[in-house]
Amino acid sequence: METDMSTSEKGGTVTNPLPTEEEVSDLADTQKALNAFGIGSAESGHDMGQLAAAVYARGWSYTIDRLGSDYRAIVLQSSRELGQFQATGVGWTMEAALAYALEKALVIAQRRGVPIGSS
């Protein structure tokens, strides 16, 4: 079985280089939400390093794996505290999947009253 593993301009591995209009719109909304949480900016973007740093700064962890032609990222609250959570995001690049998962994790933490600022 042959797999096309091309690389995007920003360095992410792409398996589905042509996202739908809905996916592009969803990612733009996610990036705006991350900006509101103080992660990245319109100027600096949301590359893998920034997203990973935002996860680790909160004491969380993440994993990324393949899910068919897409990627699945899972952000986990690393501590064994009561109310531990995980948030999952699926995207056409590793960055998109992690951005979706991070936004969901931040929303969950905010709803539960967990401090979401970087440590």
SULZI-V672055 format. One record per residue. N is the residue number from 1. RES is the residue in one letter. PHI is phi in whole degrees, -180 to 180 (NA if undefined). BURIAL is + if it has 9 or more other C-alpha atoms within 8 Angstrom, else -. Layout:
n=<N/N>
res=<RES/RES>
phi=<PHI/PHI>
burial=<BURIAL/BURIAL>
//
This chain:
n=<1/2/3/4/5/6/7/8/9/10/11/12/13/14/15/16/17/18/19/20/21/22/23/24/25/26/27/28/29/30/31/32/33/34/35/36/37/38/39/40/41/42/43/44/45/46/47/48/49/50/51/52/53/54/55/56/57/58/59/60/61/62/63/64/65/66/67/68/69/70/71/72/73/74/75/76/77/78/79/80/81/82/83/84/85/86/87/88/89/90/91/92/93/94/95/96/97/98/99/100/101/102/103/104/105/106/107/108/109/110/111/112/113/114/115/116/117/118/119>
res=<M/E/T/D/M/S/T/S/E/K/G/G/T/V/T/N/P/L/P/T/E/E/E/V/S/D/L/A/D/T/Q/K/A/L/N/A/F/G/I/G/S/A/E/S/G/H/D/M/G/Q/L/A/A/A/V/Y/A/R/G/W/S/Y/T/I/D/R/L/G/S/D/Y/R/A/I/V/L/Q/S/S/R/E/L/G/Q/F/Q/A/T/G/V/G/W/T/M/E/A/A/L/A/Y/A/L/E/K/A/L/V/I/A/Q/R/R/G/V/P/I/G/S/S>
phi=<NA/-98/-120/-87/-116/-87/-116/-76/-62/-90/98/-81/-82/-119/-109/-128/-70/-117/-68/-73/-61/-64/-65/-64/-66/-62/-66/-62/-64/-64/-64/-64/-64/-62/-59/-65/-83/87/-110/66/-160/-59/-77/-87/78/-138/-82/-57/-62/-66/-66/-62/-62/-65/-66/-66/-63/-95/79/-99/-134/-147/-133/-134/-141/-83/-136/66/-91/-113/-114/-122/-112/-126/-103/-119/-73/-74/-78/-96/-69/-60/88/-55/-137/-139/-130/-117/-135/-122/-152/-80/-129/-62/-63/-63/-62/-69/-61/-61/-66/-64/-60/-61/-63/-65/-66/-61/-61/-63/-64/-88/79/-78/-57/-106/-68/-66/-73>
burial=<-/-/-/-/-/-/-/+/-/-/-/+/+/+/+/+/-/-/+/-/-/-/-/+/-/-/+/-/-/+/+/-/+/+/+/-/-/-/+/+/+/-/-/-/-/+/-/+/-/+/+/+/-/+/+/+/+/+/+/+/+/+/-/+/-/-/-/-/-/+/+/+/+/+/+/+/+/-/-/-/-/-/-/+/-/+/+/+/+/+/+/+/+/+/+/+/+/+/+/+/+/+/+/+/+/+/-/+/+/+/-/-/-/-/-/-/-/-/->
//
